[in-house]
Amino acid sequence: MGTTKICYIAITATLVLTLGLWIGLRPIKAQLETAKFMFFYGSKFDGHEIFDLDQADKIVHHPEFNRTKKTVMYFHGYIESPEVESVHVIVDAYQKRNDHNVIILDWTQLADGNYLLEAVPNCKKLGQKLGSVILDMISAGLDVSKLHLVGHSLGAQLAGYAGRTVLSLSDKKIKLKRISALDPAFPPFYPGVFVTHLSEKDAEFVDVIHTDAWLYGAPVSTGTADFWPNNGKTLQPGCPKRNYKPLTDNDLCSHRRSWWFWAESVSESASTCFHAMRCKSWGDFKVGKVDQSAQLVHMGIDCSTDAKGDYYLQTNGTPPYSKGIAGAKYE
């Protein structure tokens, strides 16, 4: 039996096992009203205020909201909450950078329960709600040109729904400037039959970081610019070998690496990092067959909005993950 066939069987078996677990999780009958915005200000995680989505326009009028700064909205993933490590790391990175209004979406209850039967449908419904909420915030004075949506896993697909809802509800007059998707959720979005996956149409610029393609993360290019660090697949450098117990720390290591990369790019505001080169495949990158006409770009918050296509790079297995300029050439 060939290596490719063995890998395909292993991946398929993992997906079947994982989906079986997701479908079998306890049902959670959550309402859209449970979703909240957490507006952060100051230098500590405790420095935040909670708003119902229907009152999100009040954030724009909050005395700590700085209209001269950019605004980031971060959407966590499946079975996560604002108490998980990723949210704390992301908030801390932006607080150190100190040039953004930081808003975290708490959709804990809606992102829980049966993945396929509840969390995914909730993602679509909430995305449509968020599109309306964002338009209300824009009407209240939020500068859409300074708004940036960032989402991890199912949260990345949620950002896509929000972006396309803004476009449709505004009769295509308003389009989000940027969505950054951190290893957007794979099943059941690719191929999408009953759901629509994130795409380059959801904002003027959509950048995607792939770290667990074909398992928990999207298996194909799905944005304006797609980054494939270390080929974008499991196992990312530094991650332990999978123990094949779905949704454990070891199992999710590569999937989570995307938000670690993002947080590092945010916190390292003094210098750009995660240099990447455009090329057609990982194989081409390994032999130095890169697009000589394309400029070197930076994966993460400092990514040029002129970037288009697929980009490859290498990273370290431990922080700091960026190899700097060395990461743009295979070693």
N, C-alpha and C positions, 0 to 999 in steps of 0.2 A: 504494500500500500504506500503511495507516495506521500511525501511530507505535507504537500498542500492539502491533500484529501484528509490527512490525519488532523491538521489544524482546523479544517472546516468542520469536521465531526466534533472536535473538542469545543469549538466556539458554539456550535449549534446545541450541544448538550448543556453547556453552561447557560445559554439563553433560555432553554426550556426549563431548567432547574430554577433559574432566577425568576422567570415569569410565573412559574408555578407558585413560588413563594409570594410574589407581589399580589397575585390574584387571591391567594389564600389569607392575606392579612385581614385583621378584623375590620368590619365596615365602620366608616365614620360618616355620619350624616351631618356634614357641616354646611353652614349658610355663608353666602358671600359677605354678610355683615360682620363675620368674625375677622375678616382681613383688616389690618390696620397699617398706617404709616408711622414709622418712628423717625422723627426729625432730630438729628444729632447736632449738637453745638458744643463748643468748648474742647477740652483735651482729654476727657475721660468718657468711658463707655456709659457711665451713669448719667452723663449730661445729655439727656434726650427728653422729648415730649411725644406723647402718643396721640394720634388723630384718627378718627373714623374716616373712611375714604370719602364719604359724602361731605366731609368738612375739610378736605385736604387743601382747599383754596386758602384756608386760614394760615397754612404754613408760609405762603408767600407774603403774608402780612405780619408774620412773627417778627418781633424785634431783633431776633438773632439771625434772621434770614438775610443774607447779603446778596442783593441783586446784581452786584458787579462780579460775583463769582460764578463759576460753572456749578451746575447741580447734577449730582449723580443719584440715581435710584438703583439699589441693588436688590435682586430677587433671589432668595435662597432656593435650594432644590427640594426634592422629595424627602419626606420624613425628617425634615430639618425644622429648626426654629431659630429665633434670634439668639438663643443660648448656645448654639453650636460653635465650634471653633472657627469655622469659616467666616461667620458674620463678625465675630470679635476681631479676627485678623484683618478683614477688609476694612472695618470701621477704624481700627488703629492705624492702618496705612494711610487712609484719607485724612485722619486727624493730624498725623505727622506732616503730611503734605500741606495741609491748611490752605488750600485754594479752591475747595468745593463746599457747597452745601450738601450734606449727606443725609439721604433718606433711605431707610431700610423698609422693605415691605415684609410685614409679618403675616404670612398666610399659613401658619402652622397647621391649623385644623384642616384646611382645604388641601394641603399637601400631604396629608396623612391617609391612612386606610388603604383600601384596595387600589393598587396603582392604575391598572387598566380600567377598572369599573368606576372609580371615584376620582382619584387624583388627576388623571389625564382629562376627563370631562370638566372637572373643576378648573383646570388650567385654562381651558378654552373660555369658560364662562367668566372667570376672573379677568382674563386678558381683555375681553370685550368691555368689562366694567372699568378696567384701568384706562382704556383708551378714552372713555368718556370723562373720567376723573382728570386725566392729564389735560384734556381740552378745557375743563373748568379751571384748572390751575393756570393755563396759558391766558385765559380770559381775565384771570385775577392779576396778571402781570408777570407770570413766569416766562422768561425768555427762552423760546423753543430752540434757538440757535445755541444755547448754552446747556441744554438738557442732554444727558447721556444715560441710557439704560444699560445696565450690566446684569447678566443673569447666569447662574450656574445650573447645568443639567436641565431639569424640568423648568427651572426658573428662566433659563435661556429661551425655551420654547414659549414661555409666558410672555417674555419681552417681545417676541415676534408677534404674538396675537395683539398685544397692546399697540405696537407700531402700526400694524395694518388696520386696526380699528380707528386710530387717530386719522389715518389717511381717508378711510371710507366715510367716517362721520363728518369730516370737514369738506366732503365733496372734492377730495384730492387737493385742497388748498393748503393743508398743513401736513408736513412730513417730518418725522423725527430726524435729527441730524446724524445720530450715531447710536447703534446698538452693538454691544460687545458680548458675544456668547462664549461662555467658558464650558467647553465639552458638552454641547447641547445634547439633551436626552435622545437616545436612539429609538427603542421601541415605544410606541408603534408609529413613530413619525416618518420612518424611512423603510419602505415606501409608505406614504400617508394615504390611507383610504378614507377613514372617517375623521381624520385630523389633518391639519396643514402644518408643515414644518417651517421653521425659521428660514428666511431667504433674503437675498440681497435687495429685494423689493420692499422690505419692511422699514427701511430707513435709508437716508441718503448714503450712509456708509455702514456696512455691517462687517465687523471683523470677528473671526472665529478662532479659538484656540482648541485644537484637538489633542487629547492626551490618553484617551481610552477607546479609540475608534473600534467599532464592531462589537463591543461589549456593552458598556453603559453609555458610550458616546457616539455621536453621529458618525456614520461610516464613510460619508462622502463630503465633498466641498459643498458648502451651503450658504456662503456669504459673499461679500464683495472681495474680501481677502481672507484666505484660510491659512492658518499657521499649523505646521505639523512638527512640533519639537520631538526629536528622537523618533521620527516617523509617525508620531501622533498616536501610537498604540501602546497597549500593555506589553511588557512591563516597562514603566518609565524608570530611568536610572535611580537607584536608591530605594525602590519599592521592593518589599519582600515577595518571594514567590507566592502565588495565589494558593490559598487553602481551599478554594472553591466552596466556601460557605458564604452564600450571597449576603451582601450588605454588611459584612464585617469590615473592620478597619483595613485588614490586609487586602481584602477583595476590592475595596474602594480607593486604594492608595493612588493608582494611576488616574482615576477619574477626578479625584480631589486635587491632583497636582496642578490642574488648570487654574484653580483659584489661588494656589500658592504662587504660581508664576505671575498672576495678575497683581496680587498684593505686593510682590517684590517690585514690579514695574512702577507701582504707585508710590511706594515708600522711597524708592531711589530717585527722587525728583531732581536731585542735583546733577544727575548724569543719565543719559539714555542707556538702555541695556537691551539684552535679548536681540542681538543683531541676527538678521535672517536674510536669506537669498531666495529669489524666485527661481523655481525650476519645475519641471514636469513631474518628477517623482523622487522618492527617497533614493532609488538606485542611481539616478542622475546626480543627485546631491553628493552621494558618496564618492563618485568619480570626478567631481568638480565640473560637471556639465550643467552650468547655471546660465540663466538668461543674462548675458552680458549687457543687454540694453536696459535692464531694469536696475534701479537704484537699490542699494542696501536699505532695508527698513527695520524698524524696531517692533517686535511683538510686545503687545501690552498697551498701556495707556498712551504712550508716546508714538503709537503707530501713525504714520502719515496717511491721511485720507485719500492720497493719490494712489495708494497701494491697490493692486488688483491681481487676482490669481492665487496660486499656491506658493507658499513659502516654507522653507525648511531650515532647521537649525539644530544644534546640539546644546544640551544643558548639563550642568553638574547634577550629581545625585543628592547633594545636600546644600543647604543655603550657604552662601548666595548661589542661587540656581543659574544665574546668567554667567556665561563664559565670556561675555563681552564680544569683541570683534572675533575672537578665536572660535566662537560658536557658529559663525557663518561659514566655516570650512570644516569638513568632516575629518575627524582624527581617529 
